[in-house]
Amino acid sequence: MGPNKMMLCLATVGLTGALAVGAVIWAYAGEDPVRAEPHGDLPMASVSLPEPSVEGKAEANLPVILQTSKPVKADNLEFQIVSSTIWPMPARIGKSPPEIPAGESPVQFQLRVTNHGNKEVRLLLIAGIPILQSTDGKELPVRMLGNNHICLPKLLSLDAGKTVTIKRCSQLSTYRTGSSLRLVWEDEFGTVSEIEGLKPGKYLLRLQYNTRRHADGWTWVKESGAWFGDVRPAEVPVEIVDLKASQPAVSNGVEAMSLADGTWQVKKAEELGWKDPVEVIALADSTWPVPAAGKQTQVCLGFRMTTVEKWCVRILPSTARVSIKSADGVELPARKTGATVSVDAPQLLALEPRFSQSVANPAILFRAGKTLALAWADGAGNVWHVDNLKPGRYSVRYVIRTEKGEPSRYISYWLGEIQTETVMVEIKE
């Protein structure tokens, strides 16, 4: 039986000690996130979400930012994972072993459930337990760390033919001195868990959606009328990548704070009595192998951010522009193709002086006649090409653009554009 007195969690809760990790859990209903609510008064809703798609001009050479697993059915429900393909290594601590980071990398994955039956089904909105399998077929153990608060997931009535997507943000990080790289998350009940001992390389990701387990431990779940089952959707491949870093660039933006009347107050940080310079580092694969005829090479582009002063900053960044120069100083222009791909909305980063945050997405290198081209997607999913690339050394830099987040009184967001320093890469035969 669950506890009689519970503290409802409607947002990420900061944990301390061994629980010093945050997570964000959403269920998408069209454009509106469905937040957790107490089970005593559960509103019911029908939701639909379009499949990730490629829109606009049809092109074969498109970067895959989000991938979707093959569907797995249980009763009349279909389960799929939607996940980012690239998990960048966090920053490292001085001379520590290479698997010990000095920061975090946000990791996003989603569970999509579709009702193929002819009547509504009541669902417990949980993303499930991440399961990682290494290339040797070994399933890495999950370790529960506990919780210092309790959250309640929401129930939802899913109409026939409708889809709901439950999104969770986790972290690739370390939070104990000398600990190894690990994936850490907080589930919808407030329990923090981890998979430790991770290293750069390829893995297979699954999610275990097990509502029977929660029904055994929580009376309100057992009596909720929700669908009970234990499902493992098909896997998706993910890769932890170790990227080359540029020198840091420091920029001052402005702080945007939402007001009670729905307007935004935009001021410089010094006008508000604090400091908010942000340090940004460009990230990229150091070597870009030339693809074989008819093939593509995946390369990774990204950035790392932290604060310079002892102040915390809330920021929603994404890559707005990629600039590439050849070794002789010739800048190769980027052109917008008209194609779009599915991307996650820019993720809120809570920057602290202690930790940096690393973000990366895949791009592709492909043959275009007698030369090569790079295809990458900006934060809105628009696909851009940089043409006329050849084997050789290049300098790469980005413009990082930020945006306002969800309006909330007394919460401010860092706004501005930041041009990074260059990171050197080489295209090799």
FENSULBEL-V450592 format. One record per backbone hydrogen bond with DSSP energy under -1.0 kcal/mol. NH is the residue of the N-H (numbers start at 1). CO is the residue of the C=O. Records with the same first field share a line. If there is no record, write none. Layout:
NH->CO, CO
This chain:
19->16
20->17
21->19
26->167
28->165
29->32
32->29
34->27
41->38
55->340
62->60
67->83
69->81
72->79
74->77
77->74
78->114
79->72
80->112
82->110
83->67
84->108
85->65
87->239
89->241
93->100
96->93
100->97
102->91
104->356
105->172
107->170
109->168
110->82
111->166
112->80
113->164
114->78
115->162
116->76
121->158
123->156
125->154
126->124
129->208
131->206
133->204
134->138
137->134
140->132
143->194
145->192
146->192
151->189
156->123
158->121
161->115
162->159
164->113
166->111
167->26
168->109
169->24
170->107
171->184
172->105
173->182
179->176
182->173
183->195
184->171
185->193
187->191
190->187
192->146
193->185
194->143
195->183
198->181
201->240
203->238
204->133
205->236
206->131
208->129
209->231
211->229
212->229
215->211
216->212
217->213
218->214
222->218
223->219
224->221
227->122
231->209
233->207
236->205
238->203
239->85
240->201
241->87
244->284
246->282
249->280
251->278
254->415
255->267
256->413
257->265
259->263
262->259
265->257
267->255
272->269
274->269
278->251
279->306
280->249
281->304
283->302
284->244
285->300
288->426
290->428
295->292
297->365
299->363
301->361
302->283
303->359
304->281
305->357
306->279
308->277
311->309
313->351
315->349
318->401
320->399
321->399
323->397
325->395
326->330
329->326
332->324
335->385
337->383
340->55
341->381
349->315
351->313
357->305
358->104
359->303
361->301
363->299
364->375
365->297
366->373
368->371
371->368
372->389
373->366
374->386
375->364
376->384
378->382
379->319
381->378
383->339
384->376
385->335
386->374
389->372
392->427
394->425
395->325
396->423
397->323
399->321
400->418
401->318
402->416
403->316
411->408
413->256
414->314
415->254
418->400
420->398
423->396
425->394
426->286
427->392
428->288
